[in-house]
């Protein structure tokens, strides 16, 4: 949910988590687990869970989201890039820096193509 995203940015994670979780559950019930609305909600929940320090749970959520988004939209879609960046952040938090670097290396050309090489 948008509110969960705002609360996460404000570091009000205890308030953000139930909203993000509810958003994911409702989306799954209404449109299914592979719908882009649900995948976006799953991505937000993974971000909240990561920020709460529950790294294994965040990794599991984000891996599922990453795989589904990549399958649905392809590797060169902006949404796939967004999901990839959070997955890399989770890997860094888990001290799996090699895997993070591999992801970032694979997504850098897409970012340059979508945003342009002069984008800050």
CORRAWO-V330972 format. One line per field, one symbol per residue. psi: psi as a letter, one per 20 degrees, with the letter a starting at -180 (. if undefined). burial: b if it has 9 or more other ideal C-beta (glycine too) atoms within 8 Angstrom, else e. A space follows every 10 residues. Layout:
BEGIN
psi: ???
burial: ???
END
This chain:
BEGIN
psi: qhghgghghj kmhhhhghgg ghgggggghg irijqhgghg hhggghgggg hijmhggggg ghgggggggg hgirijqhhg gghgghgggg gghjkmhghg ggghhhighg ghggiqhjp.
burial: beebbebbee eebeebbebb bbbbeebbee eeeebbebbb bbbbbbbbbb beeebeebbe bbbbbbebbb eebeeebebb bbbbbbbbbb bbbbeeeebb eebbebbeeb bbeeeeeeee
END
